[in-house]
Amino acid sequence: MKLLEERIRKDGLIKEGNVLKVDSFLNHQMDVELFNRMGEEFRRLFPSEKINKILTIEASGIGIACIAAQHFGNAPVVFAKKSESINLDGDTYCTKVESFTHKRVYDVIVSKKYLGPDDHVLIIDDFLANGCAVLGLIDLVQSAGATIEGVGIAVEKGFQTGGKLLRDKGIHVESLAIVEAMDAKTGTIEFREQ
Ligand code: 5GP
């Protein structure tokens, strides 16, 4: 998606440790008009009428998922919560996710009330790096007996392993921008043609 690539080139900051900061339009301040265009694009890429739920993970996926949902017949958005303590009363699905940016492992939960066997789920997140967050979400969907219709990502870092890992599993992954290479020293960034 050229519009997103241009915005990343203009306002993205490349940090040491393979981190791309996009706080000015995506991760802190949010450009809702851009999110709306991204939502349109997700709909074009995932035309299935079966999609009846969008699943994301707090916090950064929520804004993108909510705006995208308006292009999916206002499908409800469920966000997996990062939990400090494991809930033992059996009313949640739980998995573990290692955070790329915070370098720690979280328990991540979704209430059984909001995900079940009738759901056809589109997973949406802001970034795909090593794939831990998305694999955690997939685990939650599978625990619920729901169907994964696809994974929509705003920015994939194509030089990390997550995209290949998920596609090799046969999962339909679409990323609006794929960073092929980036260099913190020179500030240069290359996108994959798609
Ligand atoms: P993964 O689980 O695929 O390794 O990493 C994806 C998660 O880590 C995303 O939910 C995102 O919040 C965060 N993340 C990974 N890499 C970056 C990055 O370069 N920039 C930002 N802003 N977040 C990232």
Boltz pocket constraint, residues with backbone or C-beta under 6 A from the ligand:
constraints:
  - pocket:
      binder: B
      contacts: [[A, 18], [A, 19], [A, 20], [A, 21], [A, 22], [A, 27], [A, 60], [A, 98], [A, 99], [A, 100], [A, 101], [A, 125], [A, 126], [A, 127], [A, 128], [A, 129], [A, 130], [A, 131], [A, 132], [A, 133], [A, 134], [A, 157], [A, 162]]
      max_distance: 6.0
